[in-house]
Amino acid sequence: MDKKRCVEKAEIFKVLSDSNRLQIIDMLSCGEMCVCKILEKFNITQPTLSHHLKVLADSGIVTSRKEGNWNYYKLNDKKMNEIIEFLHFISNDKKDCICKK
């Protein structure tokens, strides 16, 4: 695996390294949610939640849509599958593994 790919994936894991963001991902695993419903489950301010959601959206982990005054968020299944596949890739032996070079 090349250095560029490792750097890109490391950025995703920085996003995932926050416990609030992991909880948001867990919540969104149940389906799309309004930001107001997400906020009810946290002891944080709305601007703090907005920051976490922006970080998740900028990384591609979640997507959002606006309906009236409310924003709705959901997991980006394609991105989540990429993360899972990457973890599987680096945790299994392969012919071009860095240890064999």
C-alpha positions as a printed Julia matrix, in Angstrom:
101×3 Matrix{Float64}:
   0.0     0.0    0.0
   1.38    3.41  -0.9
   2.06    6.27   1.48
  -0.68    8.49  -0.04
  -3.37    5.9    0.69
  -2.13    5.54   4.26
  -2.26    9.31   4.78
  -5.81    9.46   3.4
  -6.98    6.65   5.66
  -5.23    8.17   8.68
  -7.36   11.3    8.2
 -10.51    9.16   8.4
  -9.28    7.57  11.63
  -8.64   11.04  13.09
 -12.31   11.78  12.44
 -13.28    8.5   14.09
 -11.06    9.09  17.13
 -13.66   11.25  18.88
 -16.13    9.44  21.16
 -18.98   11.85  20.33
 -18.52   11.18  16.61
 -18.53    7.44  17.21
 -21.78    7.8   19.14
 -23.27    9.85  16.3
 -22.28    7.13  13.84
 -23.84    4.54  16.11
 -27.07    6.55  16.26
 -27.15    6.98  12.49
 -26.72    3.24  12.01
 -30.46    3.09  12.81
 -31.24    5.38   9.87
 -31.56    9.02   8.95
 -32.06   11.42  11.85
 -32.9    15.05  12.32
 -30.18   17.05  14.03
 -32.66   17.92  16.79
 -33.07   14.21  17.65
 -29.31   13.68  17.68
 -28.84   16.66  19.99
 -31.37   15.23  22.49
 -29.01   12.32  23.18
 -25.95   14.44  23.99
 -24.92   16.76  26.76
 -23.28   19.21  24.33
 -24.28   22.49  22.75
 -25.83   22.75  19.32
 -22.71   24.49  17.9
 -20.53   21.64  19.21
 -22.82   19.06  17.61
 -22.77   21.05  14.37
 -18.98   20.97  14.43
 -18.92   17.18  14.87
 -21.47   16.71  12.09
 -19.48   18.99   9.78
 -16.3    16.99  10.41
 -18.19   13.76   9.69
 -19.75   15.24   6.55
 -16.46   16.71   5.29
 -14.87   13.27   5.62
 -17.71   11.7    3.66
 -18.82    9.46   6.53
 -22.25   11.12   6.72
 -24.42   12.96   4.25
 -27.01   15.59   4.98
 -30.09   17.11   3.47
 -32.1    20.14   4.47
 -35.85   20.01   4.87
 -37.41   23.27   5.95
 -35.48   24.53   8.97
 -34.01   21.13   9.83
 -31.0    19.2    8.65
 -31.19   15.43   8.4
 -28.11   13.22   8.54
 -27.45    9.64   7.52
 -24.48    7.36   7.16
 -22.8     7.19   3.78
 -22.91    3.43   3.27
 -20.32    3.54   0.5
 -17.8     5.34   2.73
 -18.51    3.04   5.68
 -17.89    0.01   3.45
 -14.61    1.54   2.24
 -13.46    1.87   5.87
 -14.46   -1.72   6.65
 -12.71   -3.01   3.52
  -9.57   -1.05   4.36
  -9.44   -2.53   7.87
  -9.88   -5.98   6.38
  -7.14   -5.28   3.83
  -4.52   -4.13   6.35
  -5.33   -6.86   8.85
  -4.84   -9.78   6.46
  -1.77  -11.27   4.84
  -1.27  -10.42   1.18
   1.42  -11.06  -1.4
   2.4    -7.38  -1.64
   2.42   -6.7    2.11
   4.93   -4.1    3.29
   6.63   -6.75   5.46
   7.53   -8.74   2.34
   9.26   -5.89   0.53
